[in-house]
Amino acid sequence: MLNLFRLMVLAVVVFFFNDFYLETITAPKFQGMLIDLPNKTFFARILTFFNYHYTYPGDFFAFLGTIIFPATYYAFIRGVRFHEKAFAFNRGIPFLNHTITYEDVKRYKLFHPKYAISMHLHNGDSFVIADNSVERVIAILDQHNIPGDLGDDYAKIFVNFKRVVIFVLSFTVLLFIIRKMGNFSY
């Protein structure tokens, strides 16, 4: 499931990179740089593309800040980290990380046999955790004598994942529409 999410983020990055590339090659200043080239080979266009963004870096930095950095963070850096005495749950932004000791975990429930588990705390909070190796997570929880339910209630995790997919795709469309209206440019 995490790999599917990473693939979806990669598709969003490719979509916006394609738009970024097409915007660059149709820019009048870029076309002026191409006229100076004696032969317009593919390699020459790529070098001119990098030279253009080296000369005019504003669009490139905006592309990095609005597309590349968030995509890298949410696809590869953000996540749940399990340690010996506690786990760190990331709530989306680096300073919102929350460390939870295993003593605070009341019980767990398996949502998907390979990818998802929910943990319920003594204070009433619950966390849905998607991990590529749930067996490792269950082994850690069993070492700390935390009772669990290995039931097969898979429907909730797929509904939640569908919501995440819809949110990411609708945010992508919204950002693209705002970009095309000219209110926000890289």
Backbone as a chain_set.jsonl record, in Angstrom:
{"seq": "MLNLFRLMVLAVVVFFFNDFYLETITAPKFQGMLIDLPNKTFFARILTFFNYHYTYPGDFFAFLGTIIFPATYYAFIRGVRFHEKAFAFNRGIPFLNHTITYEDVKRYKLFHPKYAISMHLHNGDSFVIADNSVERVIAILDQHNIPGDLGDDYAKIFVNFKRVVIFVLSFTVLLFIIRKMGNFSY", "coords": {"N": [[0.824, -1.184, 0.0], [1.966, 1.213, 0.752], [3.818, 1.444, -1.27], [2.138, 1.794, -3.439], [1.072, 4.288, -2.808], [3.432, 5.796, -3.0], [3.924, 5.485, -5.705], [1.729, 6.86, -6.718], [2.341, 9.464, -5.843], [4.679, 9.843, -7.324], [3.558, 9.849, -9.888], [2.124, 12.249, -9.761], [4.262, 14.047, -9.523], [5.559, 13.625, -11.992], [3.536, 14.49, -13.697], [3.393, 17.273, -13.032], [6.043, 17.955, -13.622], [6.103, 17.579, -16.365], [4.348, 19.617, -17.147], [5.86, 21.787, -16.233], [8.149, 21.544, -17.861], [7.007, 21.909, -20.42], [6.022, 24.511, -20.141], [8.437, 25.839, -19.901], [9.773, 25.404, -22.399], [8.137, 26.783, -24.096], [8.423, 29.369, -23.372], [9.184, 32.767, -24.152], [11.791, 33.774, -23.686], [13.276, 31.436, -23.515], [12.944, 30.455, -26.094], [14.35, 32.422, -27.429], [16.911, 31.784, -26.571], [17.251, 29.363, -27.873], [17.483, 30.067, -30.532], [20.057, 30.908, -30.841], [21.488, 28.574, -31.074], [23.267, 26.494, -33.33], [22.505, 23.904, -34.236], [19.582, 22.172, -33.435], [19.484, 19.844, -31.59], [18.354, 17.113, -29.525], [19.943, 16.825, -27.229], [21.138, 19.335, -27.169], [18.896, 20.907, -26.652], [18.243, 20.023, -24.075], [20.511, 20.858, -22.62], [20.197, 23.61, -23.028], [17.803, 23.947, -21.689], [18.598, 23.494, -18.983], [20.467, 25.568, -18.807], [18.799, 27.775, -19.163], [17.261, 27.679, -16.8], [19.261, 28.021, -15.008], [19.999, 30.592, -15.56], [17.585, 31.979, -15.156], [16.393, 31.399, -12.323], [14.03, 31.431, -10.783], [11.509, 30.136, -11.432], [12.353, 27.476, -11.332], [13.138, 27.149, -8.614], [10.698, 27.588, -7.375], [9.297, 25.393, -8.387], [10.773, 23.329, -7.203], [10.211, 23.87, -4.47], [7.405, 23.698, -4.277], [6.644, 21.281, -5.428], [8.689, 19.143, -5.678], [10.107, 18.963, -3.114], [7.919, 18.648, -1.162], [6.804, 16.247, -2.212], [8.911, 14.41, -1.988], [9.225, 14.421, 0.787], [6.678, 13.473, 1.754], [6.49, 11.002, 0.475], [8.799, 9.508, 1.093], [10.171, 10.25, 3.505], [8.388, 10.912, 5.624], [6.575, 9.093, 8.077], [5.943, 6.242, 10.234], [8.03, 5.449, 12.868], [9.443, 2.764, 14.454], [10.748, 2.03, 17.608], [12.793, 0.76, 20.332], [11.501, 1.171, 22.862], [9.364, 2.803, 22.292], [7.247, 4.307, 19.767], [7.446, 6.586, 17.027], [5.107, 8.718, 15.817], [4.241, 10.332, 12.936], [2.577, 13.257, 12.182], [2.29, 14.631, 9.825], [3.635, 17.135, 9.458], [7.002, 17.971, 10.156], [7.438, 19.045, 12.829], [5.271, 18.181, 14.245], [5.547, 15.609, 15.155], [4.877, 12.781, 17.175], [5.642, 11.039, 20.009], [5.037, 7.858, 21.246], [4.86, 5.732, 23.907], [5.157, 2.172, 24.358], [3.868, 1.283, 26.584], [1.653, 2.869, 26.772], [-0.05, 1.888, 24.886], [-3.035, 0.263, 24.445], [-4.342, -1.83, 23.006], [-4.136, -3.581, 19.849], [-5.244, -3.794, 16.433], [-5.489, -5.744, 13.591], [-5.725, -4.601, 10.339], [-5.152, -5.127, 7.658], [-3.572, -7.994, 6.362], [-0.935, -7.644, 5.509], [-0.266, -4.921, 5.382], [-1.544, -2.905, 7.069], [-2.387, -1.653, 10.312], [-4.124, -0.961, 13.346], [-3.782, 0.982, 16.281], [-4.799, 1.271, 19.591], [-4.958, 3.508, 22.243], [-4.601, 3.905, 25.844], [-5.716, 6.33, 26.614], [-7.763, 6.759, 24.833], [-7.166, 7.573, 22.249], [-6.574, 6.654, 18.83], [-4.615, 5.113, 16.301], [-4.041, 4.659, 12.886], [-1.883, 2.723, 11.153], [0.123, 2.354, 8.4], [2.311, 0.077, 7.125], [5.057, -1.493, 5.521], [5.823, -3.949, 6.49], [3.982, -5.512, 8.445], [4.158, -7.707, 10.028], [6.546, -7.428, 11.454], [5.902, -5.252, 13.066], [3.822, -6.339, 14.611], [5.306, -8.293, 15.935], [6.955, -6.667, 17.518], [5.015, -5.442, 19.134], [3.989, -7.713, 20.402], [6.208, -8.472, 21.909], [6.087, -6.625, 23.898], [3.907, -7.426, 25.296], [1.297, -6.648, 24.45], [-2.096, -6.882, 23.936], [-3.838, -8.136, 21.057], [-5.935, -8.061, 18.116], [-6.409, -10.16, 15.517], [-8.267, -9.987, 13.507], [-10.335, -9.833, 10.518], [-11.117, -7.239, 9.403], [-11.145, -5.523, 6.91], [-12.329, -3.521, 5.449], [-12.48, -0.826, 6.378], [-9.865, 0.246, 6.142], [-9.475, 0.359, 3.396], [-11.417, 2.189, 2.646], [-10.435, 4.47, 3.956], [-7.973, 4.697, 2.599], [-8.901, 5.177, 0.04], [-9.978, 7.698, 0.443], [-7.636, 9.168, 0.901], [-6.391, 8.941, -1.599], [-8.291, 10.258, -3.211], [-8.142, 12.801, -2.044], [-5.432, 13.555, -2.598], [-5.41, 13.507, -5.415], [-7.446, 15.385, -5.992], [-6.348, 17.686, -4.839], [-4.129, 17.946, -6.494], [-5.361, 18.499, -8.968], [-6.641, 20.899, -8.292], [-4.407, 22.556, -7.694], [-3.223, 22.552, -10.22], [-5.209, 23.835, -11.757], [-5.281, 26.36, -10.527], [-2.707, 27.122, -11.125], [-2.806, 27.25, -13.944], [-4.609, 29.309, -14.281], [-3.089, 31.453, -13.794], [-2.68, 32.654, -11.371], [-0.831, 31.607, -9.718], [2.426, 30.864, -10.099], [5.209, 28.861, -11.074]], "CA": [[0.0, 0.0, 0.0], [2.869, 2.366, 0.74], [4.409, 1.557, -2.597], [1.109, 2.363, -4.302], [1.043, 5.717, -2.497], [4.64, 6.391, -3.585], [3.716, 5.516, -7.152], [0.79, 7.943, -6.97], [3.095, 10.712, -5.683], [5.561, 9.934, -8.49], [2.729, 10.254, -11.029], [1.846, 13.679, -9.603], [5.505, 14.759, -9.837], [5.763, 13.549, -13.445], [2.518, 15.365, -14.293], [3.795, 18.663, -12.885], [7.303, 18.174, -14.334], [5.744, 17.733, -17.771], [3.824, 20.983, -17.285], [7.011, 22.676, -16.028], [8.98, 21.465, -19.06], [6.295, 22.529, -21.54], [6.014, 25.956, -19.893], [9.787, 26.359, -20.152], [10.154, 25.424, -23.815], [7.312, 27.752, -24.822], [8.715, 30.723, -22.888], [9.883, 33.552, -25.185], [13.228, 33.869, -23.398], [13.868, 30.149, -23.874], [12.985, 30.409, -27.561], [15.464, 33.284, -27.822], [18.16, 31.051, -26.336], [17.359, 28.298, -28.871], [17.864, 30.644, -31.827], [21.517, 31.01, -30.869], [22.104, 27.272, -31.323], [23.314, 26.152, -34.755], [21.684, 22.706, -34.468], [18.656, 22.02, -32.309], [19.358, 18.441, -31.238], [17.729, 16.863, -28.218], [20.952, 17.113, -26.205], [21.281, 20.796, -27.115], [17.704, 21.438, -25.971], [18.364, 19.72, -22.64], [21.503, 21.791, -22.081], [19.587, 24.936, -23.021], [16.815, 23.911, -20.609], [19.313, 23.722, -17.724], [21.057, 26.9, -18.866], [17.709, 28.724, -18.96], [16.9, 27.706, -15.379], [20.416, 28.575, -14.288], [19.939, 32.037, -15.783], [16.333, 32.459, -14.546], [16.111, 30.284, -11.399], [12.803, 31.604, -9.997], [10.557, 29.061, -11.708], [12.913, 26.208, -10.876], [13.059, 27.092, -7.15], [9.284, 27.426, -7.027], [8.974, 23.993, -8.685], [11.362, 22.517, -6.13], [9.536, 24.102, -3.198], [5.992, 23.331, -4.263], [6.389, 19.929, -5.935], [9.707, 18.133, -5.396], [10.349, 18.791, -1.676], [6.797, 17.975, -0.485], [6.642, 14.873, -2.7], [9.966, 13.608, -1.366], [8.936, 14.294, 2.219], [5.525, 12.623, 2.024], [6.645, 9.661, -0.08], [9.925, 8.734, 1.596], [10.664, 10.609, 4.838], [7.296, 10.848, 6.596], [6.126, 7.749, 8.395], [6.006, 5.804, 11.619], [9.311, 4.819, 13.181], [9.344, 1.929, 15.648], [11.989, 1.933, 18.375], [12.759, -0.277, 21.352], [10.553, 1.45, 23.941], [8.27, 3.659, 21.828], [7.234, 4.571, 18.329], [7.225, 7.991, 16.677], [4.03, 8.853, 14.836], [4.363, 11.611, 12.254], [1.245, 13.757, 11.854], [2.268, 15.355, 8.556], [4.661, 18.168, 9.415], [8.047, 17.451, 11.05], [7.373, 19.436, 14.23], [4.106, 17.58, 14.881], [5.814, 14.223, 15.509], [4.342, 12.426, 18.484], [6.241, 9.798, 20.491], [4.106, 7.103, 22.075], [5.499, 4.554, 24.505], [4.356, 0.959, 24.211], [3.051, 1.134, 27.795], [0.417, 3.612, 26.556], [-0.875, 1.185, 23.908], [-3.984, -0.643, 25.106], [-4.497, -3.003, 22.15], [-4.0, -3.314, 18.417], [-6.122, -4.573, 15.577], [-4.953, -5.905, 12.246], [-6.664, -4.223, 9.282], [-4.753, -5.841, 6.446], [-2.541, -8.926, 6.827], [0.428, -7.277, 5.123], [0.04, -3.501, 5.265], [-2.157, -1.903, 7.947], [-2.716, -2.026, 11.68], [-4.563, 0.18, 14.152], [-3.4, 0.891, 17.692], [-5.688, 2.02, 20.47], [-4.249, 3.882, 23.455], [-5.383, 3.939, 27.073], [-6.432, 7.604, 26.722], [-8.836, 6.8, 23.851], [-6.673, 7.855, 20.9], [-6.267, 5.488, 17.997], [-3.762, 5.421, 15.163], [-3.985, 3.688, 11.802], [-0.495, 2.731, 10.687], [0.413, 1.559, 7.211], [3.719, -0.29, 7.132], [5.285, -2.558, 4.546], [6.008, -5.233, 7.173], [3.155, -5.52, 9.645], [4.628, -8.812, 10.875], [7.565, -6.863, 12.34], [5.197, -4.411, 14.04], [3.131, -7.242, 15.531], [6.328, -8.903, 16.775], [7.356, -5.663, 18.513], [3.907, -5.292, 20.084], [3.928, -8.941, 21.199], [7.312, -8.437, 22.868], [5.681, -5.753, 25.001], [2.69, -8.033, 25.85], [0.127, -5.851, 24.096], [-3.067, -7.777, 23.305], [-4.238, -7.708, 19.73], [-6.984, -8.759, 17.39], [-5.963, -10.443, 14.156], [-9.494, -10.123, 12.721], [-10.251, -9.477, 9.1], [-11.956, -6.077, 9.128], [-10.327, -4.8, 5.944], [-13.098, -2.515, 4.712], [-12.186, 0.542, 6.819], [-8.578, 0.727, 5.635], [-9.609, 0.688, 1.984], [-12.18, 3.433, 2.577], [-9.502, 5.536, 4.316], [-6.998, 4.849, 1.528], [-9.604, 5.814, -1.071], [-10.064, 9.116, 0.778], [-6.312, 9.759, 0.684], [-6.196, 9.031, -3.051], [-9.161, 11.328, -3.705], [-7.59, 14.07, -1.57], [-4.21, 13.886, -3.336], [-5.748, 13.816, -6.804], [-8.198, 16.648, -6.069], [-5.399, 18.763, -4.575], [-3.332, 18.089, -7.708], [-6.187, 19.187, -9.965], [-6.823, 22.272, -7.817], [-3.142, 23.259, -7.897], [-3.041, 22.713, -11.661], [-6.154, 24.858, -12.226], [-4.781, 27.651, -10.035], [-1.488, 27.391, -11.909], [-3.181, 27.618, -15.305], [-5.316, 30.584, -14.256], [-2.08, 32.48, -13.72], [-2.585, 33.216, -10.035], [0.287, 30.969, -9.019], [3.33, 30.325, -11.132], [6.459, 28.393, -10.508]], "C": [[0.872, 1.252, 0.0], [3.509, 2.552, -0.625], [3.41, 2.125, -3.598], [0.992, 3.866, -4.071], [2.258, 6.419, -3.099], [4.525, 6.484, -5.101], [2.754, 6.639, -7.535], [1.489, 9.302, -6.846], [4.042, 10.908, -6.859], [4.774, 10.36, -9.733], [2.394, 11.738, -10.955], [3.082, 14.5, -9.962], [5.759, 14.759, -11.339], [4.771, 14.459, -14.169], [2.959, 16.826, -14.215], [5.147, 18.951, -13.549], [7.04, 18.349, -15.827], [5.206, 19.136, -18.028], [4.96, 22.003, -17.161], [7.895, 22.712, -17.273], [8.296, 22.158, -20.247], [6.195, 24.042, -21.376], [7.377, 26.566, -20.243], [10.07, 26.452, -21.643], [9.278, 26.362, -24.641], [7.549, 29.184, -24.35], [9.491, 31.492, -23.953], [11.392, 33.659, -24.927], [13.942, 32.567, -23.742], [13.975, 30.024, -25.39], [14.113, 31.288, -28.098], [16.803, 32.606, -27.607], [18.35, 29.947, -27.375], [17.803, 28.831, -30.232], [19.38, 30.717, -31.958], [22.202, 29.689, -31.176], [22.124, 26.961, -32.816], [22.478, 24.915, -35.08], [20.841, 22.462, -33.219], [18.436, 20.54, -32.006], [18.727, 18.323, -29.853], [18.694, 17.221, -27.091], [21.148, 18.625, -26.053], [20.086, 21.435, -26.42], [17.773, 21.197, -24.466], [19.371, 20.657, -21.991], [20.952, 23.214, -22.02], [18.529, 25.038, -21.927], [17.489, 24.197, -19.262], [19.95, 25.111, -17.685], [19.992, 27.972, -18.625], [17.361, 28.825, -17.47], [18.072, 28.124, -14.499], [20.409, 30.1, -14.4], [18.728, 32.655, -15.089], [15.85, 31.398, -13.544], [14.785, 30.38, -10.648], [11.804, 30.478, -10.193], [11.057, 27.721, -11.185], [12.829, 26.078, -9.354], [11.617, 26.942, -6.686], [8.831, 25.993, -7.292], [9.543, 23.071, -7.609], [10.567, 22.654, -4.829], [8.101, 23.64, -3.153], [5.714, 21.899, -4.704], [7.409, 18.92, -5.417], [9.902, 17.906, -3.899], [9.161, 18.162, -0.955], [6.608, 16.524, -0.933], [7.681, 13.957, -2.073], [9.67, 13.376, 0.114], [7.797, 13.31, 2.466], [5.689, 11.211, 1.494], [7.73, 8.851, 0.615], [10.321, 9.024, 3.042], [9.582, 10.421, 5.893], [6.901, 9.401, 6.848], [6.244, 7.462, 9.875], [7.324, 5.074, 11.819], [9.165, 4.054, 14.492], [10.715, 1.79, 16.291], [11.79, 0.909, 19.492], [11.674, -0.047, 22.402], [9.344, 2.272, 23.501], [8.289, 3.716, 20.303], [6.902, 6.034, 18.109], [6.205, 8.042, 15.549], [4.101, 10.246, 14.246], [2.986, 12.052, 11.795], [1.235, 14.639, 10.609], [3.343, 16.397, 8.416], [5.716, 17.778, 10.45], [7.912, 17.848, 12.522], [6.125, 18.908, 14.937], [4.304, 16.103, 15.224], [5.379, 13.967, 16.942], [4.952, 11.086, 18.885], [5.291, 9.132, 21.471], [4.831, 5.872, 22.606], [4.571, 3.355, 24.355], [3.499, 0.703, 25.445], [1.716, 1.855, 27.651], [-0.535, 2.913, 25.593], [-1.739, 0.16, 24.632], [-4.119, -1.948, 24.325], [-4.251, -2.591, 20.701], [-4.975, -4.193, 17.661], [-5.548, -4.589, 14.174], [-6.035, -5.548, 11.231], [-6.398, -4.987, 7.996], [-3.592, -6.739, 6.825], [-1.108, -8.54, 6.466], [0.746, -5.806, 5.306], [-0.474, -2.585, 6.366], [-2.556, -2.488, 9.298], [-3.222, -0.777, 12.394], [-4.162, -0.084, 15.594], [-4.307, 1.795, 18.495], [-4.952, 2.256, 21.782], [-5.186, 3.871, 24.659], [-6.193, 5.236, 27.195], [-7.528, 7.762, 25.672], [-8.398, 7.128, 22.437], [-6.469, 6.553, 20.133], [-5.497, 5.96, 16.772], [-3.874, 4.296, 14.149], [-2.612, 3.818, 11.176], [-0.378, 1.81, 9.488], [1.917, 1.32, 7.18], [3.897, -1.433, 6.153], [5.524, -3.916, 5.187], [5.257, -5.207, 8.505], [3.585, -6.647, 10.581], [5.67, -8.312, 11.877], [6.917, -6.026, 13.437], [4.484, -5.284, 15.067], [4.133, -7.931, 16.454], [6.789, -7.935, 17.869], [6.268, -5.504, 19.567], [3.762, -6.536, 20.961], [5.051, -9.009, 22.218], [6.962, -7.599, 24.091], [4.35, -6.203, 25.615], [1.446, -7.178, 25.637], [-0.869, -6.779, 23.401], [-3.521, -7.224, 21.955], [-5.312, -8.574, 19.137], [-6.501, -8.93, 15.957], [-7.154, -10.673, 13.236], [-9.312, -9.651, 11.299], [-11.244, -8.37, 8.748], [-11.19, -5.146, 8.19], [-11.047, -3.624, 5.309], [-12.715, -1.092, 5.1], [-10.894, 1.075, 6.219], [-8.688, 1.1, 4.16], [-10.43, 1.951, 1.781], [-11.27, 4.609, 2.918], [-8.479, 5.768, 3.211], [-7.64, 5.513, 0.316], [-9.743, 7.316, -0.813], [-8.73, 9.813, 0.55], [-6.056, 9.94, -0.811], [-7.037, 10.16, -3.629], [-8.63, 12.687, -3.285], [-6.368, 14.48, -2.38], [-4.54, 14.266, -4.775], [-6.527, 15.121, -6.925], [-7.3, 17.836, -5.762], [-4.52, 19.012, -5.79], [-4.111, 18.848, -8.776], [-6.392, 20.641, -9.573], [-5.563, 23.099, -8.042], [-2.887, 23.511, -9.379], [-3.961, 23.805, -12.205], [-5.706, 26.244, -11.784], [-3.552, 28.066, -10.828], [-1.843, 27.884, -13.306], [-3.947, 28.94, -15.362], [-4.343, 31.745, -14.119], [-1.94, 33.122, -12.358], [-1.372, 32.694, -9.265], [1.201, 30.395, -10.082], [4.597, 29.851, -10.46], [7.488, 29.461, -10.799]], "O": [[0.556, 2.235, -0.671], [3.716, 3.678, -1.079], [3.795, 2.858, -4.509], [0.831, 4.632, -5.021], [2.132, 7.514, -3.647], [4.979, 7.456, -5.705], [2.94, 7.295, -8.56], [1.251, 10.193, -7.661], [4.193, 12.029, -7.345], [5.27, 11.146, -10.54], [2.381, 12.418, -11.982], [2.971, 15.53, -10.627], [6.136, 15.787, -11.901], [5.129, 15.121, -15.142], [2.909, 17.541, -15.216], [5.38, 20.074, -13.997], [7.682, 19.172, -16.48], [5.569, 19.771, -19.018], [5.004, 22.976, -17.914], [8.34, 23.78, -17.693], [8.936, 22.904, -20.987], [6.274, 24.778, -22.36], [7.458, 27.659, -20.803], [10.561, 27.48, -22.11], [9.635, 26.704, -25.769], [6.938, 30.115, -24.875], [10.372, 30.922, -24.598], [12.18, 33.634, -25.873], [15.082, 32.587, -24.207], [14.983, 29.542, -25.907], [14.754, 30.95, -29.093], [17.738, 32.825, -28.377], [19.485, 29.623, -27.726], [18.437, 28.107, -31.001], [19.921, 30.602, -33.058], [23.387, 29.678, -31.507], [21.116, 27.141, -33.499], [21.806, 24.889, -36.11], [21.334, 22.538, -32.093], [17.322, 20.038, -32.151], [18.59, 19.304, -29.122], [18.299, 17.851, -26.11], [21.306, 19.128, -24.941], [20.248, 22.403, -25.677], [17.404, 22.066, -23.676], [19.106, 21.196, -20.916], [21.215, 23.941, -21.062], [18.373, 26.09, -21.307], [17.017, 25.034, -18.493], [19.966, 25.755, -16.637], [20.259, 28.969, -17.954], [17.186, 29.923, -16.943], [17.873, 28.538, -13.358], [20.766, 30.805, -13.456], [18.831, 33.732, -14.5], [14.988, 30.586, -13.879], [14.452, 29.446, -9.918], [11.302, 29.921, -9.217], [10.281, 26.924, -10.657], [12.483, 25.01, -8.85], [11.347, 26.245, -5.708], [8.062, 25.434, -6.51], [8.871, 22.143, -7.16], [10.286, 21.656, -4.165], [7.618, 23.229, -2.098], [4.657, 21.354, -4.387], [7.031, 17.938, -4.779], [9.867, 16.76, -3.451], [9.36, 17.216, -0.192], [6.284, 15.664, -0.114], [7.358, 12.84, -1.668], [9.845, 12.271, 0.626], [7.928, 12.41, 3.295], [5.068, 10.292, 2.028], [7.608, 7.631, 0.724], [10.769, 8.115, 3.741], [9.837, 9.833, 6.944], [6.895, 8.583, 5.928], [6.6, 8.335, 10.667], [7.687, 4.195, 11.038], [8.804, 4.631, 15.518], [11.705, 1.479, 15.629], [10.741, 0.272, 19.58], [10.992, -0.996, 22.791], [8.393, 2.421, 24.268], [9.217, 3.24, 19.651], [6.177, 6.647, 18.892], [6.415, 7.485, 14.471], [4.028, 11.235, 14.975], [2.297, 11.309, 11.096], [0.249, 15.334, 10.367], [3.92, 16.533, 7.337], [5.36, 17.296, 11.525], [8.249, 17.045, 13.392], [5.945, 19.169, 16.126], [3.339, 15.412, 15.55], [5.501, 14.834, 17.809], [4.791, 10.098, 18.169], [4.803, 9.764, 22.407], [5.353, 5.068, 21.834], [3.355, 3.506, 24.239], [2.506, -0.019, 25.364], [0.747, 1.504, 28.325], [-1.7, 3.297, 25.489], [-1.228, -0.703, 25.345], [-4.025, -3.035, 24.896], [-4.17, -1.405, 20.379], [-5.465, -5.198, 18.176], [-5.165, -3.547, 13.64], [-7.128, -6.116, 11.254], [-7.329, -5.439, 7.329], [-2.698, -6.298, 7.548], [-0.164, -9.059, 7.061], [1.922, -5.451, 5.382], [0.134, -1.537, 6.585], [-2.992, -3.633, 9.41], [-2.797, 0.336, 12.083], [-4.196, -1.22, 16.067], [-4.552, 2.943, 18.124], [-4.392, 1.328, 22.365], [-6.407, 3.833, 24.51], [-7.254, 5.237, 27.82], [-8.171, 8.812, 25.624], [-9.187, 6.976, 21.504], [-6.227, 5.497, 20.717], [-5.707, 7.067, 16.275], [-3.809, 3.12, 14.506], [-2.224, 4.895, 10.724], [-0.735, 0.634, 9.555], [2.701, 2.269, 7.208], [2.993, -2.25, 5.973], [5.439, -4.938, 4.507], [5.834, -4.916, 9.553], [3.396, -6.551, 11.794], [5.668, -8.738, 13.032], [7.329, -6.082, 14.595], [4.536, -5.0, 16.263], [3.843, -8.133, 17.633], [6.989, -8.341, 19.013], [6.564, -5.437, 20.76], [3.444, -6.419, 22.145], [4.856, -9.559, 23.302], [7.477, -7.834, 25.185], [3.731, -5.452, 26.369], [0.638, -7.01, 26.551], [-0.534, -7.397, 22.391], [-3.579, -6.012, 21.745], [-5.565, -9.685, 19.601], [-6.218, -7.949, 15.269], [-7.069, -11.461, 12.294], [-8.258, -9.134, 10.928], [-12.108, -8.554, 7.891], [-10.657, -4.119, 8.612], [-10.397, -2.793, 4.675], [-12.634, -0.227, 4.229], [-10.832, 2.24, 5.827], [-8.058, 2.061, 3.72], [-10.173, 2.709, 0.846], [-11.32, 5.639, 2.246], [-8.148, 6.915, 2.912], [-7.003, 6.319, -0.361], [-9.639, 8.117, -1.742], [-8.7, 10.939, 0.053], [-5.556, 10.982, -1.234], [-6.55, 10.938, -4.45], [-8.658, 13.632, -4.073], [-6.27, 15.63, -2.808], [-4.003, 15.244, -5.295], [-6.3, 15.887, -7.861], [-7.468, 18.897, -6.362], [-4.194, 20.16, -6.091], [-3.567, 19.747, -9.418], [-6.324, 21.527, -10.426], [-5.643, 24.226, -8.529], [-2.387, 24.572, -9.75], [-3.536, 24.614, -13.03], [-5.744, 27.193, -12.567], [-3.388, 29.24, -11.159], [-1.239, 28.838, -13.798], [-3.931, 29.617, -16.39], [-4.726, 32.899, -14.308], [-1.15, 34.053, -12.201], [-0.951, 33.291, -8.274], [0.795, 29.541, -10.87], [5.005, 30.367, -9.419], [8.652, 29.316, -10.424]]}, "num_chains": 1, "name": "protein.A"}
